Structure formats: C-alpha cells, structure tokens
C-alpha cells in the first residue's frame, strides 16, 4: 500500500529531474559562475572601481582610481602585441578591450595574491557595470589566451577552459592567425 502511494511521487520526481537535465543540455549546461549575474560570479569579489582613461593594448589599460591614474595589466591573460611590432590579431584585441571598457566607463576591479608585475603595473581582474568579467570575456571570444602569472591563479582553470572552447570553435585569433 505504501509502495502504491510512493510510486506516483517517485515518477513525478524522476520527470522533474529529467526535465532539469534536459534544460541543462539544451542550454549547454548550467550557467558558469563566470557569467554576469550568476551566483558567486567573480564580480562579487570586486574591491573597488575606477574610470577608464585609456587603452594601451588588448590586455593593458589606464584606470583612474581615487584621483590616481593606474597602469593596469589584466591578470591571467595575454593578447597579441601592438607595440613595438604589430602581431596577428593585436589590433583586434585592442579594439575588443576598448569595446568592453570604453573610455569614461566605470569598471570594478579585484586583485589576486600579487597586486603588481615587474613593470609596476597593477594586476587586476576587471568587471563591467553589468558584471561581465573582462579577462574571461577576452579569452572566451578568442582575443586572448590564458596566462599563468603566479601566484595569481584564482581564475586560471576557468580561463584555460574558455581558451580551449575558443580554440575548438576557431574564434578570434585561433581562426585567423
């Protein structure tokens, strides 16, 4: 008798699980915590914000924070160079950063363990107002590759996964260079 009552409940639970899995499969899986608005997204780690005052290349910009202009290197990524020589897809990477972080826009930032590189640039993870994780987005779109800058490895595995996906899809420089 108890089995007869539980059988329909088990069936309902099974249908719910299958429906949930089907939704995940259709959307390519559950949402990544690196996507804007996802629970636990990197933007939640932001320590401050600043205004974009200049773009140097695809992985370097200037950010004014509390009245001080900082030279910022996006940590964990590397884009093709535009100086001293232009590398394949360097200008496109620079344009992509300029589109994600237009002059005058406000970006949130977070540091990892080591806040500066050997050139005394700030090593930062950057986030647009909508929560877009710029470092990740540049890799995911094929404008940058993952770069381990020890000890700064907070998002390295995620950046490597995004790089692998961009390579497979032939995005950005993976399809051009």
ABEGO torsion letter per residue (X at the ends): XAAAAAAAAAAAAAAAAAAAAAAAAAAGEBBBAABBGBBGBAAAABABBBBBABBABAABBBBBBGGBBBBBBBBGBBBBBAOABBBBGAAAAAAAAAAABBBGBBBBBBBBABABBAAGBBBBBBBBAAGBBAAAAAAAAGABBBBBBOABAAAAAAAAAAAAAAAAAGBEAAAAX
